[in-house]
Amino acid sequence: AEYDEIAIEYPYGQFVPNKDNLPQLENLSAVANQYMPQIAFGKTDDPEGLVAEFRQALKDAGYEDAIAEVEKQLAETYGE
């Protein structure tokens, strides 16, 4: 009873992205799996170059479209 007096509904648990509208996820995952071990474990002589290459590969895989879709879905769930 004491908890119920102060409890609030957790608003962020409502959002579950619709993956059917996010076909880029598979490609983004493949890019992350390719680059992240090299970046995380320093397996490169040119870390800045590798990160730049990683960012470009994410863009090429549809990162910006995926972000736009998730933002759209968040707006639909929570409002603007």
N, C-alpha and C positions, 0 to 999 in steps of 0.2 A: 504494500500500500504506500509506503514511504517513497519507493522508487517511482511508482506511477504518478506521484505528485510532481516530480521534477523531470520525468522522461519526456523526450521529444522524438518525433519521427525522424529517422535518418534519411534525408532527402536524396542522397547520392546512390543509394541502393536501387533506385528505380530504373536506372539506365542500363540497358543491355543492348549493345549495338546489333543492328540487323546485318549480319555478315553476308547475306545474299546481295546486298547493295555495295559490298566492298570486295570486288573481285581482285583488287590489287594486293590483298593480304598475303597470298601465297608467294607472289614475286617479292614483296617487301621482306618476308621471312627468309627467302633464299638469299637475298642480298645481305641481310643482317648475319646470317649463318656463315657467309663467305668472308665478310670483312671483320666482324667483331672479335674473333679469336686473335687475328693479327694485331688489331688495335689494342685489345685488352692486355695482351701479353707482350707487346712491344716487338713483334716479329717483323720489323721493317727498319730500313735505314733512313727512311723519309716519312716520319709519322704525319707531318702536316700534309704532305702530298697524298698519303694513303687516306687520310680523313677527307680531303677534298674529293678524291676519287669515290669514296664511300658515299658522300653527300650527293654527288652527281648520279651515282648508281641508284640511290633512293629516289631521286627526282625522276629518273628514267623509268623506274618501276612503278611510278604512279603515286608517290608519297603525297604530293600536294592535292591530288584528287581524293585520296583516302581521307586526309585531314578535313577537306571541305565537306565530305559526306558525313563524317563523324560530327562535325560542328552543326550540320543541318539536323542530324538526328538528335543531338543534344538540345537544340532549339525547339524541336518538336516535343521533346519530353518535358523540358523545364520552362519553355518560353524564352523570349529574347532576353 
